[in-house]
Amino acid sequence: MGGLRELAAPFIAPGPSGVAIRTRLKQLTAGDVEVLRQVGVHLGALAGRDLKVRCRDGLAHDSQAWAVRKRELTPQSSARWAGAITKATHDQWALARRCALAHIQSLEAGVRTLRHRLSLPVGEKGTKKAPGGYRSRREWHAKSRRLHLLEDRLARERAAWKAGTVHVVRGGKRLSRMRHHLPTAGLTEAQWRERWKAARWFAQADGESGKRFGNETIRISAEGEVSIRLPAPLTHLANAPHGRYVLTGRVVFAHRGQERADRAAANRAVAYRIHHDMDRGRWYVTASWQTPVSKTLPLAAALADGVIGVDMNADHLAAWRLDTHGNPCGSPRRFPYDLTGPAGHRDAQVRHALTRLLHWATSCGVKAIAVEDLDFTAEKTREKHGSRKRFRQLVSGMPTGRLRARLTSMADATGITIVAVDPAYTSKWGAQHWQKPLTHATRKTTRHDAASIAIGRRAQGYPVRRRTALPRTHQSDGCGHRTVQAGSDTPGREGPRPRIPGPRTRSVPPDTERTRATRTPKTVRDVRSDQERVQDPLLLTE
């Protein structure tokens, strides 16, 4: 047991801090589409130049430089458009900076693994905690060359990190590289060029509380009327006063639309983003706003009605309900999803599985769901599992971050608390202590079902194993209660048994005389044997 790492305490995952909803812009005329295109192209060019300036400044950038950038953009757009562009540039640079740090950490992990395995003799077997040596001299030589390659790459990334250099592609690196593989993507150069231009457009504006409908640049009224404040060079396209353009159609938000309408009517801040989907040929608008973080319940209050333990897997969620004492109730539930296909299909599958899970939790009356605080950053390295390609693909395909974020956001609307627990040994210990006892002729408990019980018990503060060791002195209750699943004041717990009249031996069960007296003999032999057991009373003589 000394080799086991220390387990982290369970904690309540914080709720979402914002809301984002999307709907389609319908009934657009040809003039509306042309105005949206010109606004996107013009502001996209300004955003590209501003990002170039920000990347050139690097770590030397400060608030004064930010003000200079905004003043340079204002004459070509407006003060609010300039503020939105500079803020988006700052967010994009910060995201690239975090990605560079994550890449450095990944390279460091790969270098450590390569150095460890190269230091071992060829053919030496590994352990569960550390990999062994390489299988052949040829593989050892190839990995030594890769070590030099990673060390050089790591040195370059560290130098770029210290200098504040980031690598950003407006429009996306994937779409940029698709230019060199057009036959594989099934696109012509003209089609790719249209997608590339649309991905680099910019049409988003931050909200302002106190302004009309919560946004001075892109307005959407409570009734769904959309109007845009045109940049200064495009004011000749306006069809409304004050350089504004009003779209023909009206938008309707199906999800949380009334909440957005109430914010717009109260002039509370709402940010909007207009973008074009080239695959479908449709225009969409996304509305987002900040929400106050819900108050976090104490862990004991959240677990007062039990908990549902959830084990995340590559193709399904395994869940089991536990009572307040950590005992599984009913049968396990499984919520499958299919993570093949495009990103939209995968996201929909995850949302449907989580919706079914939350509906089941609501019907059970449980106010807490326990999940693992998973992080596969160190498990996806090529150097650690180089020969196990299918395992690396399996781990990389598990949407742990997306599941956790979506579950937290969706559970906040239903009043259910998400408890994150340490994922160490949950599958191993769950299968060891719970899989076999819960398997019978009509139900086959899987390893994932048993892991969900381990996750739920860890959230409740109970150990995973079902019982503690027997008392030290004898097999009774002399040294205290033997089970950890119930408190000392719980009715029906295992405790001192009541005294039953009659002999207390192994050969004779308690109260045997009463049972024999009322029993009806079935054979003559039984009657004789009963009569032989009765002794005549002793005669008392003087």
C-alpha positions as CSV (number, residue, x, y, z in Angstrom):
1,M,0.0,0.0,0.0
2,G,2.9,2.3,0.4
3,G,3.2,2.7,-3.4
4,L,-0.2,4.2,-3.9
5,R,-0.4,7.9,-4.4
6,E,-2.4,10.1,-2.1
7,L,-5.9,10.7,-3.2
8,A,-7.3,14.2,-3.7
9,A,-10.4,15.2,-1.8
10,P,-13.7,15.4,-3.7
11,F,-14.9,18.9,-4.6
12,I,-18.0,20.5,-6.1
13,A,-17.4,21.7,-9.7
14,P,-18.2,25.4,-10.2
15,G,-21.1,26.2,-12.4
16,P,-21.0,28.1,-15.7
17,S,-20.3,31.8,-15.7
18,G,-22.0,32.6,-19.1
19,V,-24.6,31.6,-21.6
20,A,-24.3,31.3,-25.4
21,I,-27.2,30.6,-27.7
22,R,-27.4,30.5,-31.5
23,T,-30.1,30.8,-34.1
24,R,-30.3,31.2,-37.9
25,L,-30.8,34.5,-39.7
26,K,-33.7,33.8,-42.1
27,Q,-35.4,35.8,-44.8
28,L,-32.3,37.6,-45.8
29,T,-32.4,39.5,-49.2
30,A,-29.5,39.7,-51.6
31,G,-28.9,43.3,-50.3
32,D,-28.7,42.0,-46.7
33,V,-26.2,39.3,-47.7
34,E,-24.0,41.8,-49.6
35,V,-23.9,44.2,-46.6
36,L,-23.0,41.4,-44.2
37,R,-20.2,40.3,-46.6
38,Q,-18.7,43.8,-46.9
39,V,-18.8,44.4,-43.2
40,G,-17.2,41.0,-42.5
41,V,-14.4,41.5,-45.1
42,H,-13.6,45.1,-43.9
43,L,-13.5,44.3,-40.2
44,G,-11.7,41.0,-40.9
45,A,-8.9,42.9,-42.6
46,L,-8.6,45.3,-39.7
47,A,-8.6,42.4,-37.2
48,G,-5.7,40.7,-39.2
49,R,-3.6,43.8,-39.1
50,D,-4.3,44.4,-35.4
51,L,-3.3,40.8,-34.6
52,K,0.0,41.2,-36.5
53,V,0.8,44.3,-34.4
54,R,-0.1,42.5,-31.2
55,C,2.1,39.5,-32.1
56,R,5.0,41.8,-33.0
57,D,4.9,43.5,-29.6
58,G,5.1,40.2,-27.7
59,L,5.7,40.5,-24.0
60,A,6.5,44.2,-24.3
61,H,2.8,45.0,-24.9
62,D,1.0,47.0,-22.2
63,S,-2.2,49.0,-21.7
64,Q,-0.7,52.0,-23.4
65,A,0.1,50.0,-26.5
66,W,-3.5,48.7,-26.4
67,A,-4.9,52.2,-26.4
68,V,-2.6,53.1,-29.4
69,R,-4.0,50.1,-31.4
70,K,-7.5,51.1,-30.6
71,R,-7.0,54.7,-31.6
72,E,-5.5,53.6,-35.0
73,L,-8.6,51.4,-35.7
74,T,-11.3,53.9,-34.7
75,P,-11.2,56.1,-37.8
76,Q,-11.6,53.0,-40.1
77,S,-14.5,51.6,-38.1
78,S,-15.8,53.1,-34.9
79,A,-14.8,53.3,-31.3
80,R,-16.9,50.2,-30.3
81,W,-15.8,48.2,-33.3
82,A,-12.2,49.0,-32.5
83,G,-12.7,47.9,-28.9
84,A,-14.3,44.6,-30.0
85,I,-11.4,44.0,-32.5
86,T,-8.6,44.7,-30.0
87,K,-10.3,42.6,-27.3
88,A,-10.7,39.6,-29.7
89,T,-7.0,40.0,-30.7
90,H,-5.9,40.0,-27.0
91,D,-8.0,36.8,-26.3
92,Q,-6.6,35.1,-29.4
93,W,-3.0,36.0,-28.4
94,A,-3.6,34.7,-24.9
95,L,-5.0,31.5,-26.2
96,A,-2.0,30.9,-28.5
97,R,0.2,31.6,-25.5
98,R,-1.5,28.9,-23.4
99,C,-1.3,26.5,-26.3
100,A,2.4,27.1,-26.6
101,L,2.9,26.3,-22.9
102,A,0.9,23.1,-23.2
103,H,3.0,22.1,-26.2
104,I,6.2,22.7,-24.2
105,Q,4.9,20.5,-21.4
106,S,4.1,17.8,-23.9
107,L,7.6,17.9,-25.4
108,E,9.1,17.8,-21.9
109,A,7.1,14.7,-21.0
110,G,8.2,13.0,-24.3
111,V,11.8,13.8,-23.6
112,R,11.7,12.4,-20.1
113,T,10.1,9.2,-21.3
114,L,12.6,8.7,-24.1
115,R,15.6,9.3,-21.8
116,H,14.2,6.8,-19.2
117,R,13.6,4.1,-21.8
118,L,16.9,4.7,-23.5
119,S,18.8,4.3,-20.2
120,L,17.4,0.8,-19.7
121,P,18.9,-2.3,-21.3
122,V,17.3,-3.5,-24.5
123,G,14.5,-5.9,-23.9
124,E,14.0,-5.1,-20.2
125,K,10.4,-5.4,-19.2
126,G,8.5,-2.5,-17.7
127,T,6.2,-2.2,-14.7
128,K,2.7,-0.8,-14.2
129,K,4.2,2.5,-13.2
130,A,7.1,2.9,-15.7
131,P,7.7,1.5,-19.2
132,G,10.6,-0.8,-19.8
133,G,13.4,-0.7,-22.4
134,Y,13.0,-1.0,-26.1
135,R,12.4,-4.3,-27.8
136,S,15.3,-4.3,-30.2
137,R,18.5,-2.5,-31.0
138,R,17.0,-1.0,-34.1
139,E,14.1,0.5,-32.2
140,W,16.6,1.9,-29.6
141,H,18.6,3.6,-32.4
142,A,15.4,5.1,-33.9
143,K,14.3,6.4,-30.6
144,S,17.7,7.9,-29.8
145,R,17.4,9.9,-33.1
146,R,13.9,11.0,-32.1
147,L,15.2,12.2,-28.7
148,H,17.6,14.6,-30.4
149,L,14.8,15.8,-32.6
150,L,12.5,16.5,-29.7
151,E,15.3,18.2,-27.7
152,D,16.0,20.6,-30.6
153,R,12.3,21.3,-31.0
154,L,11.9,21.8,-27.2
155,A,14.8,24.3,-27.2
156,R,13.2,26.3,-30.0
157,E,9.8,26.4,-28.3
158,R,11.4,27.5,-25.0
159,A,13.2,30.3,-26.7
160,A,10.0,31.4,-28.5
161,W,8.2,31.3,-25.1
162,K,10.8,33.5,-23.4
163,A,10.7,35.9,-26.3
164,G,6.8,36.0,-26.3
165,T,6.5,34.7,-29.9
166,V,3.3,32.9,-30.7
167,H,2.0,31.3,-33.9
168,V,-1.6,32.2,-34.8
169,V,-3.5,31.5,-38.0
170,R,-6.7,33.5,-38.5
171,G,-9.1,31.2,-40.1
172,G,-7.7,28.0,-38.5
173,K,-4.6,25.9,-39.1
174,R,-6.7,23.0,-40.3
175,L,-8.3,25.0,-43.0
176,S,-5.0,26.5,-43.9
177,R,-3.4,23.1,-44.4
178,M,-6.4,21.9,-46.4
179,R,-5.1,24.2,-49.2
180,H,-2.4,21.6,-50.0
181,H,-4.8,18.6,-50.0
182,L,-7.8,19.8,-52.0
183,P,-8.5,16.4,-53.8
184,T,-8.6,14.6,-50.5
185,A,-11.0,17.2,-49.0
186,G,-13.2,17.2,-52.2
187,L,-12.9,20.9,-52.8
188,T,-11.8,23.0,-55.7
189,E,-9.5,26.0,-55.2
190,A,-12.3,28.4,-55.6
191,Q,-14.4,26.6,-53.0
192,W,-11.5,26.6,-50.6
193,R,-10.9,30.3,-51.2
194,E,-14.5,31.1,-50.3
195,R,-14.3,29.1,-47.1
196,W,-11.0,30.7,-46.2
197,K,-12.4,34.2,-46.7
198,A,-15.5,33.5,-44.7
199,A,-13.4,32.1,-41.8
200,R,-11.4,35.3,-41.6
201,W,-14.4,37.6,-41.5
202,F,-15.1,39.6,-38.3
203,A,-18.6,40.6,-37.2
204,Q,-18.9,40.4,-33.4
205,A,-19.6,43.1,-30.8
206,D,-19.4,43.1,-27.0
207,G,-22.5,44.1,-25.0
208,E,-22.9,47.3,-22.9
209,S,-25.3,47.6,-20.0
210,G,-27.4,50.7,-20.1
211,K,-27.3,51.0,-23.9
212,R,-30.4,50.3,-25.9
213,F,-31.1,46.6,-26.1
214,G,-27.8,45.9,-24.4
215,N,-25.6,46.5,-27.4
216,E,-24.9,49.6,-29.4
217,T,-23.1,48.0,-32.3
218,I,-25.3,44.9,-33.1
219,R,-28.8,45.4,-31.8
220,I,-31.4,42.7,-31.6
221,S,-34.6,43.9,-30.0
222,A,-36.9,41.9,-27.8
223,E,-39.1,41.3,-30.9
224,G,-36.1,40.0,-33.0
225,E,-35.3,43.0,-35.2
226,V,-31.6,43.0,-36.1
227,S,-29.7,46.2,-36.9
228,I,-25.9,46.8,-37.4
229,R,-23.9,49.9,-36.9
230,L,-21.9,50.1,-40.1
231,P,-18.2,51.0,-40.0
232,A,-17.2,54.5,-41.1
233,P,-16.2,53.6,-44.8
234,L,-19.5,51.7,-45.3
235,T,-22.0,54.2,-44.0
236,H,-23.3,54.8,-47.5
237,L,-25.0,51.4,-47.3
238,A,-27.2,52.4,-44.3
239,N,-31.0,52.1,-44.6
240,A,-31.7,53.6,-41.1
241,P,-30.7,56.7,-39.2
242,H,-27.3,57.1,-37.6
243,G,-25.4,54.9,-40.0
244,R,-27.3,51.7,-39.2
245,Y,-28.5,48.9,-41.4
246,V,-31.6,46.9,-40.5
247,L,-32.0,43.4,-41.8
248,T,-35.2,42.3,-43.4
249,G,-35.9,39.2,-41.4
250,R,-36.4,38.7,-37.7
251,V,-34.6,36.2,-35.5
252,V,-36.2,33.9,-32.9
253,F,-34.1,32.1,-30.3
254,A,-35.7,28.8,-29.5
255,H,-33.4,28.0,-26.5
256,R,-33.5,30.5,-23.6
257,G,-35.0,33.1,-26.0
258,Q,-37.2,34.6,-23.4
259,E,-34.3,35.2,-21.1
260,R,-32.4,37.0,-23.9
261,A,-35.5,39.1,-24.7
262,D,-35.9,40.1,-21.0
263,R,-32.2,41.2,-21.0
264,A,-32.7,43.2,-24.2
265,A,-35.8,44.8,-22.9
266,A,-34.0,45.8,-19.6
267,N,-31.0,47.1,-21.6
268,R,-28.6,44.6,-20.1
269,A,-25.4,43.6,-21.8
270,V,-25.7,41.0,-24.6
271,A,-22.8,40.2,-27.0
272,Y,-23.5,39.1,-30.5
273,R,-21.5,37.4,-33.3
274,I,-22.7,36.9,-36.9
275,H,-21.0,34.3,-39.0
276,H,-21.5,32.4,-42.2
277,D,-21.6,28.6,-42.6
278,M,-20.2,27.8,-46.0
279,D,-21.2,24.1,-45.9
280,R,-24.9,24.9,-45.5
281,G,-24.9,28.3,-47.1
282,R,-26.6,29.9,-44.0
283,W,-26.1,32.8,-41.7
284,Y,-26.2,32.5,-38.0
285,V,-26.1,34.8,-35.0
286,T,-24.8,33.8,-31.6
287,A,-25.9,35.7,-28.4
288,S,-24.0,35.4,-25.2
289,W,-24.0,37.1,-21.8
290,Q,-22.5,36.6,-18.4
291,T,-24.4,35.0,-15.5
292,P,-23.7,35.3,-11.8
293,V,-22.0,32.1,-10.6
294,S,-24.5,30.1,-8.6
295,K,-23.8,29.6,-4.9
296,T,-21.9,26.4,-4.2
297,L,-23.7,24.1,-1.8
298,P,-21.8,22.4,1.0
299,L,-20.7,18.9,0.0
300,A,-22.7,17.3,2.8
301,A,-25.9,19.1,1.7
302,A,-25.4,18.1,-1.9
303,L,-25.1,14.4,-0.9
304,A,-28.0,14.4,1.5
305,D,-30.3,12.4,-0.9
306,G,-27.6,10.1,-2.2
307,V,-25.5,10.4,-5.3
308,I,-25.2,9.0,-8.8
309,G,-21.8,7.8,-9.8
310,V,-20.9,8.1,-13.4
311,D,-18.0,6.4,-15.2
312,M,-17.1,8.1,-18.5
313,N,-16.1,5.7,-21.3
314,A,-15.3,5.9,-25.0
315,D,-18.8,5.0,-26.1
316,H,-21.1,5.3,-23.1
317,L,-21.7,6.6,-19.6
318,A,-22.1,3.9,-16.9
319,A,-24.1,5.2,-14.0
320,W,-25.4,3.7,-10.7
321,R,-27.4,5.3,-7.9
322,L,-26.1,5.1,-4.4
323,D,-28.0,5.8,-1.2
324,T,-26.7,7.9,1.7
325,H,-24.8,4.9,3.1
326,G,-22.9,4.2,-0.2
327,N,-25.0,1.1,-1.1
328,P,-26.0,0.7,-4.8
329,C,-29.8,0.9,-5.4
330,G,-31.6,-0.7,-8.2
331,S,-29.9,-1.6,-11.5
332,P,-27.1,0.2,-13.3
333,R,-27.9,2.5,-16.2
334,R,-26.0,3.1,-19.4
335,F,-26.3,6.1,-21.7
336,P,-24.6,5.3,-25.0
337,Y,-23.3,7.8,-27.6
338,D,-21.5,7.6,-30.9
339,L,-18.4,9.7,-31.3
340,T,-17.8,9.0,-35.0
341,G,-18.6,11.5,-37.8
342,P,-18.4,15.3,-37.9
343,A,-18.0,17.5,-34.9
344,G,-21.7,18.6,-34.9
345,H,-22.8,15.0,-34.7
346,R,-20.4,14.1,-31.9
347,D,-21.5,17.2,-29.9
348,A,-25.2,16.3,-30.3
349,Q,-24.5,12.7,-29.2
350,V,-22.9,14.0,-26.0
351,R,-25.7,16.4,-25.3
352,H,-28.4,13.6,-25.8
353,A,-26.6,11.3,-23.4
354,L,-26.2,13.9,-20.7
355,T,-29.9,14.9,-21.1
356,R,-31.0,11.3,-20.4
357,L,-28.6,11.2,-17.4
358,L,-30.0,14.4,-15.9
359,H,-33.6,13.3,-16.5
360,W,-32.9,10.0,-14.7
361,A,-31.3,11.8,-11.8
362,T,-34.3,14.2,-11.5
363,S,-36.7,11.3,-11.5
364,C,-34.7,9.6,-8.7
365,G,-34.7,12.7,-6.5
366,V,-30.9,12.8,-6.4
367,K,-29.3,16.2,-6.1
368,A,-25.6,15.2,-6.9
369,I,-23.8,13.4,-9.7
370,A,-20.2,12.3,-9.1
371,V,-17.7,12.2,-12.0
372,E,-14.0,11.7,-12.4
373,D,-11.7,14.7,-12.6
374,L,-10.0,13.2,-15.7
375,D,-6.9,14.6,-17.5
376,F,-5.4,12.5,-20.2
377,T,-2.6,15.0,-21.1
378,A,0.2,12.7,-19.9
379,E,-1.5,9.5,-21.2
380,K,-1.7,10.6,-24.9
381,T,2.0,11.0,-25.5
382,R,3.4,9.0,-28.4
383,E,6.6,8.1,-26.5
384,K,4.7,6.5,-23.6
385,H,2.3,4.4,-25.7
386,G,4.1,4.4,-29.1
387,S,3.3,0.8,-30.0
388,R,-0.3,0.9,-28.7
389,K,-1.8,3.0,-31.4
390,R,-5.4,1.9,-30.9
391,F,-5.1,2.7,-27.2
392,R,-3.8,6.2,-27.9
393,Q,-6.7,6.7,-30.4
394,L,-9.2,5.5,-27.8
395,V,-7.9,7.9,-25.1
396,S,-7.7,10.8,-27.5
397,G,-11.2,10.2,-28.6
398,M,-12.8,10.4,-25.2
399,P,-14.3,13.9,-24.8
400,T,-13.5,14.3,-21.1
401,G,-13.3,18.0,-21.2
402,R,-16.4,18.5,-23.3
403,L,-18.4,16.1,-21.2
404,R,-17.4,17.7,-17.9
405,A,-18.1,21.3,-19.2
406,R,-21.5,20.4,-20.8
407,L,-22.6,18.3,-17.8
408,T,-21.7,21.2,-15.4
409,S,-23.6,23.7,-17.6
410,M,-26.7,21.5,-18.1
411,A,-26.9,20.4,-14.5
412,D,-26.8,24.0,-13.2
413,A,-30.1,24.6,-15.0
414,T,-31.7,21.6,-13.2
415,G,-30.4,22.3,-9.7
416,I,-28.1,19.2,-9.7
417,T,-24.6,19.5,-8.2
418,I,-21.6,18.0,-9.9
419,V,-19.0,16.5,-7.6
420,A,-15.5,15.8,-9.1
421,V,-13.4,13.0,-7.5
422,D,-9.9,11.7,-7.9
423,P,-9.9,9.1,-10.7
424,A,-7.1,7.0,-9.3
425,Y,-7.9,3.2,-9.0
426,T,-11.6,3.6,-9.5
427,S,-11.9,0.9,-12.2
428,K,-9.5,-1.5,-10.6
429,W,-10.9,-1.3,-7.1
430,G,-14.5,-1.1,-8.3
431,A,-14.0,-4.4,-10.2
432,Q,-12.2,-6.0,-7.3
433,H,-14.8,-5.2,-4.6
434,W,-18.2,-4.8,-6.4
435,Q,-18.3,-6.5,-9.8
436,K,-18.6,-10.1,-8.6
437,P,-21.0,-9.6,-5.7
438,L,-23.4,-7.6,-7.9
439,T,-23.4,-10.2,-10.7
440,H,-26.2,-12.8,-10.8
441,A,-28.1,-14.9,-13.2
442,T,-30.3,-12.0,-14.6
443,R,-27.7,-9.2,-14.5
444,K,-24.1,-9.1,-15.6
445,T,-22.2,-6.3,-13.9
446,T,-19.5,-4.8,-16.1
447,R,-16.2,-3.3,-14.9
448,H,-17.6,0.1,-15.8
449,D,-20.7,-0.4,-13.7
450,A,-18.5,-1.3,-10.7
451,A,-16.3,1.7,-11.4
452,S,-19.4,4.0,-11.1
453,I,-20.0,2.6,-7.6
454,A,-16.4,3.4,-6.6
455,I,-16.8,6.9,-8.0
456,G,-20.0,7.5,-6.0
457,R,-18.6,6.1,-2.8
458,R,-15.4,8.2,-3.1
459,A,-17.6,11.3,-3.5
460,Q,-19.5,10.4,-0.3
461,G,-16.2,10.0,1.6
462,Y,-16.5,6.2,2.0
463,P,-13.8,3.7,1.1
464,V,-14.3,1.7,-2.1
465,R,-14.1,-1.7,-0.4
466,R,-17.4,-3.1,0.9
467,R,-16.3,-4.0,4.5
468,T,-13.5,-3.4,6.9
469,A,-11.4,-6.2,8.4
470,L,-12.8,-8.5,11.0
471,P,-12.3,-7.6,14.7
472,R,-9.0,-8.4,16.2
473,T,-10.1,-10.6,19.1
474,H,-13.0,-12.7,17.8
475,Q,-15.6,-12.8,15.1
476,S,-18.2,-10.9,17.0
477,D,-18.9,-7.3,17.9
478,G,-16.5,-7.1,20.7
479,C,-14.2,-4.6,19.0
480,G,-16.9,-2.5,17.4
481,H,-19.0,-2.4,14.3
482,R,-17.6,-4.4,11.3
483,T,-19.2,-2.5,8.4
484,V,-18.6,1.0,7.2
485,Q,-21.8,1.3,5.3
486,A,-24.1,2.5,8.2
487,G,-23.7,4.6,11.2
488,S,-24.0,3.5,14.8
489,D,-27.5,5.0,15.1
490,T,-28.9,3.5,12.0
491,P,-31.7,1.0,12.6
492,G,-31.1,-2.5,11.3
493,R,-27.3,-2.2,11.3
494,E,-25.2,-5.2,12.1
495,G,-24.9,-5.1,15.9
496,P,-25.4,-7.3,19.0
497,R,-28.2,-9.8,18.2
498,P,-31.1,-10.3,20.6
499,R,-31.0,-13.3,23.0
500,I,-33.0,-16.2,21.8
501,P,-34.1,-18.8,24.4
502,G,-32.8,-22.2,24.0
503,P,-29.4,-24.0,23.7
504,R,-26.7,-22.1,21.8
505,T,-24.6,-24.9,20.4
506,R,-23.5,-25.7,16.9
507,S,-25.3,-29.0,16.8
508,V,-28.6,-27.9,18.2
509,P,-30.3,-24.8,16.8
510,P,-32.0,-22.4,19.2
511,D,-35.4,-23.2,20.6
512,T,-35.2,-26.8,19.3
513,E,-37.6,-28.3,21.9
514,R,-40.5,-26.0,20.7
515,T,-39.9,-27.0,17.1
516,R,-39.8,-30.7,17.8
517,A,-42.9,-30.5,19.9
518,T,-45.0,-29.0,17.1
519,R,-43.5,-31.0,14.3
520,T,-45.6,-33.8,12.7
521,P,-43.6,-37.0,12.3
522,K,-43.5,-38.3,8.8
523,T,-42.2,-41.9,9.3
524,V,-42.4,-44.5,12.0
525,R,-38.6,-44.3,12.4
526,D,-38.9,-40.6,13.3
527,V,-41.5,-41.4,16.0
528,R,-39.3,-44.1,17.5
529,S,-36.3,-41.9,17.5
530,D,-38.2,-39.1,19.2
531,Q,-39.5,-41.5,21.8
532,E,-36.0,-42.9,22.5
533,R,-34.7,-39.4,23.2
534,V,-37.3,-38.9,26.0
535,Q,-36.0,-40.2,29.4
536,D,-38.2,-41.5,32.2
537,P,-38.2,-39.5,35.3
538,L,-36.2,-40.9,38.3
539,L,-38.2,-42.7,41.0
540,L,-37.8,-41.2,44.4
541,T,-37.8,-43.8,47.2
542,E,-37.0,-43.7,50.8
